[in-house]
Amino acid sequence: MEQQRAHDRDRTWAEWMRAANAGDEIAYRRLLEALAPLLRQVVRRGFTRSGFGNCDVEDVVQETLLAIHLKRQTWDENEALTPWVTAIARHKLIDSLRRRGRHAELPIDDIIDVLPAETPTERLSSRDAERLLSVLSGRQRDVVRAISIEGMSAREAADRFRISEGAVRVALHRGLSALAVSCRDLDQ
């Protein structure tokens, strides 16, 4: 019975995430509100196991919700949502425990394939950002700037550039991939 409820809950959450990724803000708000209690439970349990009690639970939950927001397009719509979300929460929990300087051992066997990329800690100057963006062409550069620098949503960028949200996501993905290649080439 409990397993069926969890399955139904995950199916509902996945529907909301699909709708959110398609631009439905109400479904996205519902999803985030529904995920928060689960995230608190995962994070609280992790802190307790590590001997920290309930310190900074809300901070890690907020970091997790932000990571979900930033990485939501990376979720595979053919997969269950809950394991992806809890993997991000555990990753953020581990980050928090590492910042404390204490060694934490949490099993990551079940989350290794869905760990999000680490959030960069350094900020680029606007001149450096423009220099990096100069390797991109027209639409990719505009979309990457709008979403990654100006903080627009895919829907806002689509409205600005008069293209579909799907085209925005494709341009963003291709632009970020090109930037990654360019940065790797600079490091070598």
C-alpha positions in Angstrom: 0.0 0.0 0.0 2.8 2.4 1.0 4.7 1.5 -2.1 1.7 2.2 -4.3 1.3 5.6 -2.7 5.0 6.4 -3.3 4.6 5.3 -6.9 1.5 7.4 -7.4 3.2 10.4 -5.7 6.2 10.1 -8.0 4.0 9.8 -11.1 2.1 13.0 -10.1 5.4 14.8 -9.4 6.8 13.7 -12.7 3.7 15.0 -14.5 4.2 18.4 -12.7 7.9 18.5 -13.7 7.0 17.8 -17.3 4.4 20.6 -17.2 6.9 22.9 -15.5 9.6 22.2 -18.1 6.9 23.0 -20.7 6.4 26.4 -18.9 3.5 25.7 -16.5 4.4 27.9 -13.5 1.6 26.7 -11.4 2.6 23.0 -11.8 6.2 24.1 -11.0 5.1 25.9 -7.8 3.1 22.8 -6.8 6.0 20.5 -7.4 8.5 22.6 -5.3 6.0 22.9 -2.5 5.4 19.1 -2.6 9.1 18.3 -2.7 10.1 20.5 0.2 8.9 18.0 3.0 10.7 15.1 1.3 13.9 17.1 1.0 13.7 18.2 4.6 13.3 14.5 5.6 16.3 13.4 3.4 18.5 16.2 4.6 17.5 15.9 8.3 18.3 12.2 8.2 21.7 12.8 6.6 22.6 15.4 9.2 21.5 13.1 12.0 23.6 10.2 10.7 26.6 12.5 10.5 26.2 13.6 14.1 25.0 17.2 13.3 21.4 17.0 14.4 19.1 19.4 12.5 21.6 22.2 11.9 21.3 24.0 8.5 18.6 21.7 7.2 16.7 24.6 5.6 19.8 26.0 4.0 20.5 22.6 2.3 16.9 22.3 1.3 17.0 25.7 -0.3 20.3 24.8 -2.1 18.6 21.6 -3.3 15.6 23.5 -4.6 17.8 25.9 -6.4 19.8 23.1 -7.9 16.6 21.4 -9.1 15.6 24.7 -10.7 18.9 25.1 -12.4 19.2 21.5 -13.6 15.5 20.6 -14.2 16.1 20.3 -17.9 18.6 17.5 -17.3 16.0 15.2 -15.7 15.1 12.3 -18.1 11.4 12.5 -18.4 11.3 8.7 -18.9 12.7 8.1 -15.5 11.2 8.4 -12.0 11.6 11.9 -10.5 12.0 11.1 -6.8 15.4 9.3 -7.1 16.7 12.2 -9.2 15.5 14.7 -6.6 16.9 12.8 -3.6 20.2 12.3 -5.4 20.5 16.1 -5.7 19.5 16.5 -2.0 22.2 14.0 -0.9 24.8 15.8 -3.1 23.9 19.1 -1.5 24.0 17.5 1.9 27.5 16.1 1.2 28.6 19.6 0.0 27.3 21.1 3.3 29.1 18.4 5.4 32.3 19.0 3.5 32.1 22.7 4.1 32.1 21.8 7.8 35.4 20.0 7.4 34.1 16.7 8.6 34.4 13.5 6.7 31.0 12.1 5.8 30.4 8.7 4.3 27.1 8.5 2.5 26.5 5.7 0.0 26.4 7.1 -3.5 26.1 3.9 -5.5 22.5 4.7 -6.4 23.0 8.3 -7.3 26.4 8.3 -9.2 24.7 8.6 -12.6 22.5 11.6 -11.7 24.8 13.9 -9.7 24.5 17.4 -11.0 27.6 19.4 -12.0 29.1 21.4 -9.2 28.1 25.0 -9.0 31.1 27.2 -9.8 32.2 29.3 -6.8 34.1 32.0 -8.7 32.2 34.8 -10.4 33.3 36.0 -13.8 33.7 39.7 -14.4 31.4 41.0 -17.1 34.4 41.5 -19.4 35.5 37.8 -18.9 31.9 36.7 -19.5 31.7 38.7 -22.7 35.1 37.3 -23.8 33.8 33.7 -23.2 30.5 34.4 -25.0 32.4 35.8 -28.0 33.2 32.2 -29.1 29.5 31.6 -29.7 27.5 32.7 -32.7 24.3 34.8 -32.7 21.4 33.0 -31.3 23.4 30.7 -29.0 25.3 33.7 -27.6 22.1 35.6 -27.0 20.3 32.7 -25.4 23.3 31.8 -23.1 23.6 35.5 -22.1 19.8 35.8 -21.4 19.5 32.7 -19.3 22.9 32.2 -17.7 23.9 35.8 -17.1 20.6 37.8 -17.0 18.7 35.0 -15.2 15.8 34.7 -17.6 13.6 31.6 -17.8 13.4 29.6 -21.0 9.9 31.1 -21.5 11.1 34.7 -21.1 14.0 34.1 -23.5 11.6 32.5 -26.0 9.4 35.5 -25.8 12.3 37.9 -26.2 13.8 36.1 -29.2 10.4 35.1 -30.7 11.3 31.4 -30.8 9.9 28.3 -29.1 11.0 27.3 -25.6 12.4 24.1 -27.2 14.5 26.1 -29.5 15.8 28.1 -26.5 16.7 24.9 -24.7 18.5 23.6 -27.8 20.4 26.8 -28.3 21.3 26.9 -24.6 22.5 23.3 -24.5 24.6 23.8 -27.7 26.0 27.1 -26.5 27.0 25.7 -23.1 28.5 22.7 -24.8 30.5 24.9 -27.1 31.7 27.0 -24.1 32.7 23.8 -22.3 34.8 22.6 -25.3 36.3 26.1 -25.6 37.3 26.1 -21.9 38.7 22.6 -22.1 40.8 23.7 -25.1 42.1 26.6 -23.0 43.1 24.3 -20.1 45.2 22.0 -22.4 
